[in-house]
Amino acid sequence: MAKPAAPGSHTLQAPAPSPHTRPTRPTTPRAIARNPPAPGPYDPAITAHPAHRDPRAAPVHAAPRPRAAGPGDRIPRAVTSTALRRPDRADLAAALAGPPTDRVILLPYDLAETCEPAIARVPAAGAGEPVPLVIQTLAPPGDEPPDPTPTPAPSSFAVGPLTPTNPRAHYTNAVREALRLIAAGDAYQINLAHHLTADFTGDALALYTRLAAATNPDHGGFLCWDDPPSETDRPNRRHAVVSLSPELFLDYDPATRTVRTKPMKGTRPFDADPAELRASEKDRAELNMIVDLMRNDLGRVAVPGSVRVTRPRDVDPHANSVWQATATVEATLRDGLTPADLILATFPPGSVTGAPKVRAAQIIRALEPDPRGPYCGSLVRQHQSGRLTASVLIRTAHITGTPDPANPHAFAAARLAYPVGAGIVADSDPDAEWEETLTKARVLTDTLALPRP
């Protein structure tokens, strides 16, 4: 059943990135930050709004306005917030339909089965409550209602040591099973993740502020919402998504109908020589597989002959913690199709599933013991101009726990989950893949001086 976000639903948006994104989905606060049409950073207030007509959703309550603390993140926006717990394809299409408006949409990885129902034909290794589709609408500049209460500035937080939810052997055995399936011809590449978790207390916005200031992510973002009041004795929960994503999923320019995507494959520690990543045939092959997959996905909705690879491979630093290899693929969206059509054709992102996508996602479902939640989904930003930018939610923490009633984006006690993954191909080494996943946690451990998991 769909459930509305409750008091304390918040989004934080940053400056817009380069025009390398594509059309399919809504983008996230900071994920959209570098899009030219983006009006700027956001730090919306939550205000009461009319009840959503969908019987599964309900109105959001008034809550203090949060303030962005990162560079440029000082633009307050009013917002309504709705969360749909188990959306279907019609819900997803409706979330992206209607006249262009300023909004942020969280597409959790759980929606993979909505876009590609065949994924669910394989039994899941783990179980958990799905993360909802969250839609937060931003008011135009100057239209914000008065702030009913002063909002505390971002305050302190505490993060405990990151520990794997399962031992190293569990992950390396899953990699070996993926290698067996690759050798059998089931897939060419399978992206396997595991979860690192830690205790968390305090202000999640302060955590985002500190991490974003230190890493300057290209497509980072912050989103916060509360579960609606419970009809049972279960305590209400608060959620925060803290994303330091370096990866662009989609950018759509309605003026030209151009779509861009920048799949990312290949990671090295920042203190390594990037020439080694540039020369790696394994990493080049991983990226080429995903480029072909994304070309195929875009071809579902593109003008015939318009899909093209404009940059085959770039190696760039991210967050002063890793080197990443990316490619850029562009296409022209066919007349008569919408951003909703794009998302339904391309979600989940190919770089976080594998190739072929549906079979790789089925294997992920069978081998990963923890549901991904927001991780590997997308944070989408839509603009009144019709522009849409979406990130891939990697380098992303999901915090869940007991709300701090004194602060709309703080927790009295919570659990922080930070999943990390790697692309498995025929010549992968299980132990090396485990080490690569821990390298991707350095954006957190190095910045916060946490011990290595």
N, C-alpha and C positions, 0 to 999 in steps of 0.2 A: 504494500500500500504506500501511496505517496504521502510524505509528511512534509509540512512546511518548516522552514527554518524559523527559529524562535528568537526571542530577544537576544541581541548580541551578535547578529549576523553581520559580518564586515568584509569588505574587500579593500585591498590596497593596490593602487596602480602606479606604475612608474612611467618614465618617458618612453616614447615610441622608438623601436629599433628600425633597422634597415628594411627596405621593401622586399625582403626575401621571405615571403610567407605565402601560404595559399589559402584557398577558399573554404575548405570544408567545415571548419568548426569555429566555435566561439573562442576567444582568446582570454588570457588571464591578465590579471593586474599588471605584472611587470613583464609578462611574456609579450605583451603587446606594447610595452613601453617604448620600443624603438621604432614603432611604425610611424611613418610620416604623418598620416592623418590623425594619429592619436593626439587628443587635446593635451595630454600631459599626465602626470602622476595622479593617482586617486587615493583618497582616504575618505570614503563615504560614511555618512551617518546612516543609521538604521532608523526608519520611521514607520509608524503604523501605516498600513495601506489596506485598501478594500480587499476582502476575502477573494482568493483565487476561485474562479467558478468551477474549476475541476474539483469534484467532491473529495478528492484525495489530498487536496492542499488546503492550507488555512492561512490567515493573515499573520504577518510578522508584527511583533510588538515594538513599541518605541524603545530605543536604547541610546545611550550616549554616543556621540560621534568620536570615532578614533582619529588620531592624528598620525600622519606618516612622519617617520623620523629620518628616512634616508634622504640623500640629496635630491631636491626637487619634489619630494613626495609630501607636498603641503597643500594640495588642492582638496578641500572637503567636498564631498558629494553626498546627496541624499540617495537612498537606495531602498527598493523593496526586495524582499528575498523569499524565494520559494524553493522547497526541496521535494523532489519526487523520489520516493524510496525504490520503487521497482518500475521504472518507465519502460514503455514499449516504443516501437518505431514511430508511432503517431505522436507520442509525447515528445520524442527527440526532435521530430520535424517541426512540431508546434513551438518548441523552445526557440527555434531559429527562424521561425516564420514571422509574418506581420511586417509592418513598416519598420525601416531602419531605426534603431534606437541605441543609446549607450548602455551596454550591459556586459557583464562578465558571467561566463558559464563554466562550471566545473563538469567535465566529462570524465568520470572515473573509468578505470580500465574495465570495471564490471560491465560497462555498456558494450564491450566487444561482442558479447553473445546476443545483444539486441541488434547490432549491425550485421553480424555474421552468425545466424542461428545454428549453423552446422557445428560451431565450436562446442556447443553444449551437448552434443551427442556422446561425448566422452565423459565418464564419471570424474568428478573433481576429487583431488587428493585431500583437499582441506575444505573446511566449511567456515562460514562467518557471515555476519550481517552485512548486506551490500551497502556500500557508500552511495548516498543519493546523488542524482543529477541536481545540481544547485544552480539557480538562476538569480542573479542580483542585478537589478535595474538601477542605473545611475541617473540622477536628475540632471538636466542641462545646467550649465554654469549660471549662477544667479538665481536659480529656482529652488535652492535648498530651503527647507523649513527652518525656523529658528532652532538653535541647539537647546534642548530642554534642560540639559545639565552640563556642567563643565566636565570635560574628559581629561583623565589623568594622562600625563605624558608617558611615553613608554618607560617602563620601570625595569625592575630586575627580574632575573630568571635563573634557574639552576638546572643543569643537565647532568645526569649521572653517566657513568661509563657506558659505551655502546657494547652490547654483547649479542652474538648471534642467537636467534631463537632455536636453531638446530645446530648440531656440531658440524665441524668442517667435513667429516666423512659423509654426512648426509648429502651435502652439496656435491662433493666429488663423485659419489655414487650416482647421483642424478645426472651428472655430466657424462659418466660412462654409459648410462642407459640412453642418453641422447645420442652419443656416438654410435651406439649399436643401431639405433633407429635410422641415423644418417647413412650408415653402411648398408642398411637394408633398403635404402631408397625412399624412405618416408619423407625426408626433408633434406635440404641443403644446409640450412642454418636454423638453429633453435636458440632463442635468447632466454637463458635461465637466470632467475633471480632468487635471492634469499633475503631474509629480513634481519636487520640489526635493530635492537630496541634499547631504550634507556628510560629511566624515571625522569619526569619533568615537572617542575613547579614554576609558577610565575607568569610573566607576560610573554606570550608568543609573538606579539608584534615587536617587542624588544629583541627577541631572538632573531627575527627576520631582519630587523634594522642592522643589527651587528653583523650578521653574515653577509647581507647585501653590500654594506659599506666596505667590507673587507674583500669581497670577491667580484663585485660589479657584474653580476650575471647578465647575459644578453637577453634572456627571456624569463627572468625570475618573477615571482609574484607571491602575494599573500591573500588568503581567503579565510574567513572565520564565520562560523555559524553555530547556533545552538539547536539541539533537537527540540521539537515542540514539547509542551507539557505532557508527561506520560499518563496514560490511563491506568497504569499498573503501579506497583510500589517501586519500580525501578527508578533510580535517581536520574534526573535529566543529565544529558551529556553535552559537552561543548566539543567542537572540532576546530582545528586550525590546520591549514595547508601552508607550509613554508617551503617555497620552491626557489632553487637557485639554478634553474635549468639553463643549459647552454644551447638547447636545441629548438629550432623552429620547425613546427609541424606544417603549418599552412599559413599563407598570406594571400588574401584575395583583394584585388583592386577592381571595384565595380565599374570604374570609368573605362577600363580596357578589357575587363573580364579575365585579366591575367592571374594565374595561380602559381605560387612558388612553394616549393618544399626543400628543406635542407637536411636530408638524413645524415646521421652521424654514426660512424663505426670506426673503431680504433682508438685506443687510449694508452697513454704512457704517463708516468709521473712527471711532474714539472721539472724535476732535477735531472731527468734523462735527456739524452740528445734527441731532438725531434727528427733528425735525419734517419734515425733507426726506424721510427714509425713511417716516415715517407718511403723507406726502402722495403718495408715488410710486405711480402707477397700475401701472407695470410690475411693481414688487415685490409689490404687492397681488395682481395677477393671477397671478404665480408661486406665491404662497402658496395662493391659492384653488384652483389646479389640483391642488396636492399634497393639500390638505384633501379634495377630492373623491376623489382616488385612495385616501387612507387610509380614508375612509368606505367606499369600495367593498371594500377589503381586509378591514376589520373586519366588513363585512356578510357575508362568507363564513362566519364562525364565530359571529356575534352572534345574540342573540334578535331576531327580526324586530321592527322598530320601535324598537329600543333605541339605535341609533347616532345620536348627536347632537353638534353642535358647541357646546361650552359656553363657549368664548372664541374669537371669530372672529379677533382679531388683537391682539397685544401687542407693543410695541417696548421692549426692555430692554437694558441694557449687559451685556457679557460680558468678563470678564478685563481690564477697563480698557484694552481694545484695540479693540473693535468694538461697534457697536449691532446687534442682531439682532431680526427680526420672527418671532413664533411664533403658532400657533393651538393650541387644545386640543380634541381629539375624544375622546368617551367612548362606551362600549358595554358590554353585558352578555354575557359568554361563555355560549353555550348549554350546557345540562346535557348531560353525557356527553362533552364535549370537554375537552381538556387543554392546558397550555401548549405542548406539542409541536405540537398542531393549530394553535394560534395562530401559532407561528413559521413553520410551513410555509405558512400562508395569507398572511403579511405580509412575509416576508423576500424580497429586501433592502428596506430602508426606502425609501419612495417619495420622500422629500426628496432622496435622493442618486442617484436613477435618472432620474426624469422621468415624463411621462405621454403616452400610456398606458405602463404600466411595462415590459411585456415588449418592446415595440418600442423604447422608449428604451434599455433595457439592451442590446438587440442592436446599436443604433447605437454605444453606448459601447464595446462589445466590438470593433466594427469600426474605431473611430477612435482609441482610446487606445492608445499604443504600449507602455505599462508596465502590467503587471497591478497591480490595486489592493492585493492582499494584505489585511492587517487593515483598511486605510482603507475607510470606508463600510460596514464590517460592524457588528458589535455586540459589546459586552462585557456579559455577562449575569450577574446575581447572583440566585441562588435561596436561599431561606431555609427553615429547618426548618418554619416556619409555612405554607409553600406559597406565600408571596409571591414575586413575580418582578419584577425591575426590569432594564431593558436600556437601554443608551445607544446612540447613533449614533456610530460611531468617526470623527468629524471632528476637526480640530485634533489630529491623532494622528500620532506618529512611530513608525516601525518600525525598530529597530536590529538589525542582523545582523552577526556577525563572530566573531573568535577569542576564546574565553573567557579571562578572567584566572583562573587556578587558585586565586589567593589570595582571591577574592571571588566569591560565587555570583551576583551581578548586575552584574559588571563585565566590561569588554572590554579585551583587549590591543590590538586594532585592529579597527575596525568601520566600517560604512557606515550612516549615518542617512538614512532616506527620509521626507520630509514632503510628502505629496501635498496639493494644494489645487485647488479646483474652483469652478465657477459654473453657475447655471442659465441655459440658453440658451432664449430665447423669440423670437417672430417679430420683435420690434423691438430685439433685442440688437445692440449694437455690439461687434465683435470686440476692438478695442483696450480698450474699457471693461471687458469681461469679463476680459481679461488683468490689468488693474489691480486688479479686484476679487479675483482669486485671490491676488495679492501682499498685499493688505490682510489676508487671512486668515492670512498667515504672520507678521504682526506680533506675535502672541502669543509667538512664538519669538524673532524678531529683536529686538524691543524689550526683552524681559526679559533676553536674553543679550548685548545690545549688539552684535549681528551686523550687518554691512552689509546693505542692502536687496538682494535678489536681482536 
